[in-house]
Amino acid sequence: MTLSLRTLAAAALAALVALAAPAQISISKAAGAKIGVSVANVQASASPAAATVARVLRQDLERSGFFQIVTPDRASVRIGGPVAETGGRVSFQCTALDGAGRTLLNRAYLQTPQNAVYAAHAAADDLVAAITGKKSFFMARLALIGVQGNTKKVYIADSSMQDVRPITQNNAICLKPRWSPDNAKLVYTSYLRRFPDVYTYDLATGRIAVAAAYPGVNSGGAISPDGRFMALILSKDGNPDLYVKDLSSGALTRLTATRTAVEGSPSWSPDSSRLVYVSDSSGSPQLYVISRTGGQPTRLTTTGSQNVAPDWGKNGLIAYQSLQGQFQIAVIDPASRQSRVVTPFDAAYEDPSWAPDGRHIAAARSVRYQSSIYLLDTEGDKPVALSASGDWRAPAWSH
């Protein structure tokens, strides 16, 4: 495959997100009442690590979508306990009492000062479960792309983006990191060898392996929830088409064969039986659903001149970016095909990824060609900036 064909195919993939006319999708409304909680009795010592635990705990509770921080006299739940740094460790003895004085949680959290944020995340995780019975996302991690000049590297971060660490160390352009279902590996596209190939990174060993390096464009790597298959976009047989690779045998199954169109951005259904992907076979990029074994694809989106970057959540809903003057994040139910926008039209939002709680989404918010990572609440809370500085894109939550 010549360089020119690779370049043309890569340009075709990029064309999936070119500008077009506004879409028409309904806008979601605000969530219901919240639980009043007090954190006045969280008593942090003077150490920076202890102060970090107290600050991040409050921040997590506010971001959960379930709570409102109030004074003790107005609280339905009172959270307290000492936070101290001794012997090279920061400890938090967290207690939570309901209005009748009954204990909802009484647990100790211990971390190194450098990892103090994780003591707060673990406590917040347990508090959400103890008070609401719901799952949260605070102990999940984000994989994302950090842009510095002409380089795009893969990083991983905690759920509040206060502990951000590089994964790729070279200066090659990297794109679209995704987690394996056991969170042990990352899959991403890299131009390490000048052309786009798909790689895996083992978080325990640091080993990088080539997952797809066929002639032409290799991109879109996504491992199925059951861990048996990898979805890929390959141009080895012509235009970029959707394939599934059996991770045990290495066998490839070609799912699409659109001679005059380009496919991209595959994402698996929760049961690994189907894939949602982007195709411009209708003349503009839209979402389609196809069986893992192939067959006739079904067009999912019918409103919106461009709909791209789908992420199929464990909740059964698909988040994606929809062009409406600027890109906004929308959510669609593939069964009913009912969709709604969950962003406030104040900027361009791209690359959505469902958090493990099935309520929140991470997305890149772009203003003047600079992108930040934002937390979106699909039940109505305002978007929250996670990254404070830098140019960050393509966030992906761990499972």
C-alpha positions as CSV (number, residue, x, y, z in Angstrom):
1,M,0.0,0.0,0.0
2,T,1.5,3.3,-1.0
3,L,1.9,6.4,1.2
4,S,-0.6,8.3,-0.9
5,L,-3.4,5.7,-0.4
6,R,-2.8,5.7,3.3
7,T,-2.9,9.5,3.4
8,L,-6.1,9.5,1.3
9,A,-7.8,7.0,3.6
10,A,-6.8,8.9,6.7
11,A,-8.1,12.1,5.2
12,A,-11.4,10.3,4.5
13,L,-11.6,9.2,8.1
14,A,-11.1,12.8,9.2
15,A,-13.8,13.9,6.9
16,L,-16.4,12.1,9.1
17,V,-16.3,15.1,11.4
18,A,-16.4,17.9,8.8
19,L,-18.8,20.8,9.5
20,A,-22.4,20.7,8.2
21,A,-25.9,22.1,8.9
22,P,-27.5,22.1,12.4
23,A,-29.3,19.0,13.7
24,Q,-32.7,18.9,15.5
25,I,-32.7,17.0,18.7
26,S,-34.6,17.6,22.0
27,I,-32.8,19.0,25.0
28,S,-32.7,17.2,28.4
29,K,-34.2,18.8,31.5
30,A,-32.9,19.2,35.1
31,A,-32.9,16.4,37.6
32,G,-34.9,16.2,40.8
33,A,-34.2,17.0,44.4
34,K,-30.9,16.2,46.1
35,I,-30.0,14.8,49.5
36,G,-28.6,17.4,51.9
37,V,-25.2,16.3,53.3
38,S,-22.9,18.1,55.7
39,V,-19.1,17.6,55.7
40,A,-18.5,20.1,58.5
41,N,-17.3,17.4,60.8
42,V,-14.5,16.2,58.4
43,Q,-11.6,17.5,60.4
44,A,-8.4,17.7,58.4
45,S,-5.0,18.4,59.9
46,A,-2.7,21.1,58.6
47,S,-0.8,18.8,56.2
48,P,-1.4,19.4,52.4
49,A,-2.3,15.7,51.9
50,A,-5.0,15.8,54.6
51,A,-6.4,19.0,53.1
52,T,-6.5,17.3,49.7
53,V,-8.6,14.5,51.1
54,A,-11.1,16.9,52.6
55,R,-11.3,19.1,49.5
56,V,-11.6,16.2,47.0
57,L,-14.2,14.4,49.1
58,R,-16.5,17.5,49.1
59,Q,-15.8,17.9,45.3
60,D,-16.7,14.3,44.6
61,L,-20.0,14.4,46.6
62,E,-21.0,17.6,44.8
63,R,-20.2,16.0,41.4
64,S,-22.1,12.8,42.1
65,G,-25.4,14.4,41.2
66,F,-27.1,13.0,44.3
67,F,-26.0,15.5,47.0
68,Q,-26.1,19.1,48.0
69,I,-23.6,20.3,50.6
70,V,-25.5,22.0,53.4
71,T,-25.0,23.1,57.0
72,P,-25.4,20.5,59.7
73,D,-28.8,21.7,60.9
74,R,-30.2,21.2,57.4
75,A,-28.5,17.9,56.6
76,S,-30.1,14.6,56.1
77,V,-26.7,12.9,56.4
78,R,-23.7,14.1,58.4
79,I,-20.3,13.1,57.3
80,G,-17.3,13.4,59.5
81,G,-14.1,12.0,60.8
82,P,-10.4,13.0,61.3
83,V,-8.0,13.2,58.4
84,A,-4.3,13.2,59.4
85,E,-0.9,12.5,57.9
86,T,1.4,10.4,60.1
87,G,4.2,7.9,59.5
88,G,4.3,8.6,55.7
89,R,0.6,7.9,55.3
90,V,-2.6,9.9,55.2
91,S,-5.6,8.4,56.9
92,F,-9.3,9.2,57.0
93,Q,-11.7,7.6,59.4
94,C,-14.9,8.3,57.6
95,T,-18.3,8.2,59.3
96,A,-21.8,8.9,58.0
97,L,-24.9,9.3,60.1
98,D,-28.5,9.7,59.0
99,G,-30.9,12.1,60.6
100,A,-31.8,9.6,63.4
101,G,-28.1,9.2,64.3
102,R,-27.8,5.7,62.7
103,T,-24.5,4.8,61.2
104,L,-24.5,4.5,57.4
105,L,-20.8,4.2,57.0
106,N,-17.8,3.8,59.3
107,R,-14.6,2.9,57.5
108,A,-10.9,3.9,57.4
109,Y,-9.0,4.9,54.3
110,L,-5.2,4.9,54.0
111,Q,-3.0,6.2,51.3
112,T,0.4,7.7,50.6
113,P,0.4,11.5,50.6
114,Q,1.2,11.4,46.9
115,N,-2.0,9.4,46.3
116,A,-4.2,11.3,48.8
117,V,-6.9,11.9,46.1
118,Y,-7.6,8.2,46.0
119,A,-8.5,8.1,49.7
120,A,-11.1,10.7,49.0
121,H,-12.3,8.9,45.9
122,A,-12.7,5.6,47.7
123,A,-14.6,7.3,50.6
124,A,-16.9,9.1,48.1
125,D,-17.5,5.8,46.3
126,D,-18.6,4.1,49.5
127,L,-20.7,7.0,50.6
128,V,-22.7,7.1,47.4
129,A,-23.3,3.4,47.7
130,A,-24.2,3.5,51.4
131,I,-26.5,6.5,51.2
132,T,-28.2,6.0,47.8
133,G,-27.5,2.4,46.9
134,K,-26.2,3.6,43.5
135,K,-22.9,3.1,41.8
136,S,-20.5,6.0,41.3
137,F,-17.5,6.6,39.1
138,F,-14.9,8.1,41.5
139,M,-12.5,5.1,41.5
140,A,-12.6,4.8,37.7
141,R,-9.8,6.2,35.6
142,L,-9.7,8.2,32.4
143,A,-7.5,7.5,29.4
144,L,-7.1,10.5,27.2
145,I,-4.9,12.3,24.7
146,G,-2.7,15.2,25.7
147,V,-1.7,17.6,22.9
148,Q,1.6,19.4,23.1
149,G,2.6,21.1,19.9
150,N,2.6,18.4,17.1
151,T,2.6,15.5,19.5
152,K,-0.5,13.7,20.9
153,K,0.3,11.3,23.7
154,V,-1.8,8.8,25.7
155,Y,-2.2,9.6,29.4
156,I,-4.2,8.1,32.3
157,A,-5.8,10.1,35.1
158,D,-7.9,9.7,38.2
159,S,-11.6,10.6,38.0
160,S,-10.9,14.3,38.9
161,M,-7.8,14.6,36.7
162,Q,-5.5,15.6,39.6
163,D,-3.2,12.6,39.1
164,V,-2.3,12.6,35.4
165,R,0.4,10.2,34.2
166,P,1.8,9.7,30.6
167,I,1.6,6.2,29.0
168,T,3.3,6.7,25.6
169,Q,6.8,8.2,25.8
170,N,7.6,8.7,22.2
171,N,6.6,11.7,20.1
172,A,4.3,9.8,17.7
173,I,0.7,11.0,17.2
174,C,-1.7,8.8,19.2
175,L,-5.5,8.7,18.9
176,K,-8.6,7.3,20.6
177,P,-7.5,5.3,23.6
178,R,-9.9,2.6,24.8
179,W,-9.8,0.3,27.8
180,S,-10.0,-3.5,27.7
181,P,-13.0,-4.9,29.6
182,D,-10.8,-5.9,32.6
183,N,-9.0,-2.4,32.6
184,A,-5.7,-4.2,32.3
185,K,-4.8,-2.8,28.8
186,L,-5.3,0.3,26.6
187,V,-6.0,0.0,22.9
188,Y,-5.1,3.0,20.8
189,T,-4.1,4.1,17.3
190,S,-0.6,5.4,16.8
191,Y,1.6,6.8,13.9
192,L,4.7,5.3,15.6
193,R,5.8,3.8,12.3
194,R,4.6,6.7,10.2
195,F,1.3,5.1,9.3
196,P,-1.8,4.5,11.6
197,D,-1.6,1.2,13.3
198,V,-3.4,-0.2,16.4
199,Y,-1.5,-1.0,19.5
200,T,-2.2,-2.3,23.0
201,Y,-0.5,-1.2,26.2
202,D,-0.3,-3.4,29.2
203,L,-0.7,-1.3,32.3
204,A,1.0,-3.8,34.6
205,T,4.1,-4.5,32.5
206,G,4.3,-1.4,30.3
207,R,4.5,-3.8,27.3
208,I,3.4,-2.3,24.0
209,A,2.1,-4.8,21.3
210,V,0.9,-4.4,17.8
211,A,-2.7,-5.4,17.4
212,A,-3.3,-4.4,13.8
213,A,-0.7,-3.3,11.2
214,Y,-2.2,-4.4,7.9
215,P,-1.5,-2.5,4.7
216,G,-3.4,0.8,4.7
217,V,-5.2,2.4,7.5
218,N,-5.6,0.6,10.9
219,S,-7.7,2.4,13.5
220,G,-10.8,2.1,15.7
221,G,-9.5,-0.6,18.0
222,A,-12.1,-1.6,20.6
223,I,-12.2,-4.9,22.6
224,S,-15.7,-6.4,23.1
225,P,-17.1,-6.5,26.7
226,D,-16.7,-10.3,26.7
227,G,-13.0,-9.9,25.9
228,R,-13.1,-12.2,22.8
229,F,-13.0,-9.8,19.9
230,M,-11.5,-6.5,18.7
231,A,-13.4,-4.2,16.4
232,L,-11.2,-2.5,13.8
233,I,-11.4,-0.1,10.9
234,L,-9.1,-1.4,8.1
235,S,-8.5,-0.2,4.6
236,K,-6.4,-3.2,3.5
237,D,-9.1,-4.3,1.0
238,G,-10.0,-0.8,-0.3
239,N,-12.0,1.8,1.6
240,P,-11.9,1.9,5.4
241,D,-14.4,-0.8,6.5
242,L,-15.4,-2.4,9.7
243,Y,-13.8,-5.7,10.7
244,V,-13.9,-7.9,13.8
245,K,-10.8,-9.8,14.9
246,D,-11.0,-13.0,17.0
247,L,-8.4,-12.4,19.7
248,S,-7.9,-16.1,20.2
249,S,-7.4,-17.2,16.6
250,G,-6.5,-13.9,15.0
251,A,-9.1,-14.5,12.3
252,L,-10.7,-11.4,10.7
253,T,-14.4,-11.1,9.8
254,R,-15.3,-8.2,7.4
255,L,-18.6,-6.7,8.4
256,T,-19.0,-3.9,5.8
257,A,-18.0,-3.5,2.2
258,T,-19.0,0.0,1.1
259,R,-17.0,0.8,-2.0
260,T,-17.8,4.6,-2.0
261,A,-18.1,5.2,1.8
262,V,-15.9,5.3,4.9
263,E,-16.6,3.6,8.2
264,G,-15.2,4.6,11.6
265,S,-15.5,4.7,15.4
266,P,-16.9,1.3,16.3
267,S,-18.3,0.7,19.8
268,W,-19.7,-2.5,21.3
269,S,-23.1,-3.2,22.7
270,P,-23.0,-4.3,26.4
271,D,-23.6,-8.0,25.5
272,S,-21.0,-8.0,22.7
273,S,-23.6,-9.0,20.1
274,R,-23.7,-5.8,18.1
275,L,-21.6,-2.8,17.1
276,V,-22.5,0.8,16.5
277,Y,-20.3,2.6,14.1
278,V,-20.1,5.7,11.8
279,S,-20.6,5.5,8.0
280,D,-21.0,8.2,5.4
281,S,-22.7,5.8,3.0
282,S,-25.9,8.0,3.0
283,G,-23.8,11.0,2.0
284,S,-23.1,12.3,5.5
285,P,-21.6,10.6,8.6
286,Q,-24.4,8.8,10.6
287,L,-24.6,6.0,13.2
288,Y,-25.4,2.5,12.1
289,V,-25.8,-0.7,14.1
290,I,-24.7,-4.2,12.8
291,S,-24.5,-7.7,14.2
292,R,-21.1,-8.9,15.3
293,T,-21.4,-11.7,12.8
294,G,-22.3,-9.3,9.9
295,G,-25.5,-8.9,7.9
296,Q,-27.4,-5.8,6.9
297,P,-26.6,-2.7,9.0
298,T,-29.4,-0.5,10.4
299,R,-29.2,3.2,10.3
300,L,-29.7,4.5,13.8
301,T,-29.7,8.3,13.5
302,T,-32.0,10.1,11.2
303,T,-31.9,13.7,12.5
304,G,-28.7,15.7,12.4
305,S,-26.5,16.2,9.3
306,Q,-23.5,14.6,11.1
307,N,-23.5,12.2,14.0
308,V,-20.2,10.6,15.0
309,A,-18.0,9.3,17.9
310,P,-20.5,6.8,19.5
311,D,-20.0,5.2,22.9
312,W,-22.4,2.4,23.8
313,G,-22.8,2.4,27.6
314,K,-23.6,-0.4,29.9
315,N,-26.9,1.3,30.5
316,G,-27.9,0.4,27.0
317,L,-27.8,4.0,25.7
318,I,-25.4,5.4,23.1
319,A,-23.7,8.7,23.6
320,Y,-22.4,10.5,20.5
321,Q,-21.5,13.9,19.1
322,S,-24.1,15.7,16.9
323,L,-23.5,18.7,14.8
324,Q,-25.8,21.6,15.7
325,G,-23.9,24.7,14.6
326,Q,-21.2,23.3,16.9
327,F,-20.9,19.7,18.0
328,Q,-23.0,18.8,21.0
329,I,-23.2,15.5,23.0
330,A,-26.5,13.6,22.5
331,V,-27.8,10.3,23.9
332,I,-30.0,7.9,22.0
333,D,-31.9,4.8,23.0
334,P,-31.2,2.3,20.2
335,A,-34.4,0.5,20.9
336,S,-36.8,3.4,20.8
337,R,-34.5,5.7,18.8
338,Q,-35.4,8.6,21.1
339,S,-32.6,11.1,21.5
340,R,-31.7,14.1,23.5
341,V,-28.9,16.6,23.8
342,V,-27.1,16.8,27.2
343,T,-24.8,19.8,26.6
344,P,-25.7,23.5,27.0
345,F,-24.7,24.9,23.5
346,D,-22.0,27.1,25.1
347,A,-19.1,25.5,23.2
348,A,-18.3,22.5,21.0
349,Y,-18.4,19.1,22.8
350,E,-16.8,16.0,21.3
351,D,-15.8,12.4,22.0
352,P,-18.2,11.3,24.7
353,S,-17.5,8.4,27.0
354,W,-19.9,6.9,29.6
355,A,-18.7,6.7,33.2
356,P,-19.3,3.4,35.0
357,D,-22.3,4.9,36.9
358,G,-24.3,5.1,33.6
359,R,-25.3,8.7,34.5
360,H,-22.2,10.8,33.7
361,I,-20.2,11.3,30.6
362,A,-16.7,12.6,30.0
363,A,-16.3,14.7,26.9
364,A,-13.8,17.2,25.3
365,R,-15.1,20.8,25.3
366,S,-13.4,23.0,22.7
367,V,-13.0,26.7,22.6
368,R,-10.7,28.5,20.2
369,Y,-9.0,25.2,19.2
370,Q,-8.1,24.4,22.8
371,S,-9.9,21.4,24.4
372,S,-10.6,20.6,28.1
373,I,-12.2,17.5,29.6
374,Y,-15.6,18.1,31.1
375,L,-17.9,15.9,33.2
376,L,-21.5,15.9,31.9
377,D,-24.5,14.9,34.0
378,T,-27.2,13.4,31.9
379,E,-29.7,14.1,34.6
380,G,-29.3,17.9,34.5
381,D,-26.4,19.2,36.6
382,K,-24.2,21.7,34.9
383,P,-21.0,20.5,33.1
384,V,-17.9,20.5,35.3
385,A,-14.3,21.1,34.1
386,L,-12.0,18.3,35.1
387,S,-8.8,19.6,33.4
388,A,-7.5,22.9,34.7
389,S,-4.9,23.5,32.0
390,G,-3.5,22.0,28.8
391,D,-5.1,20.6,25.7
392,W,-6.9,17.3,26.4
393,R,-9.0,15.2,24.0
394,A,-10.7,11.8,23.5
395,P,-11.4,10.9,27.1
396,A,-12.3,7.2,27.8
397,W,-13.6,5.9,31.2
398,S,-12.4,2.6,32.5
399,H,-15.0,0.0,33.2
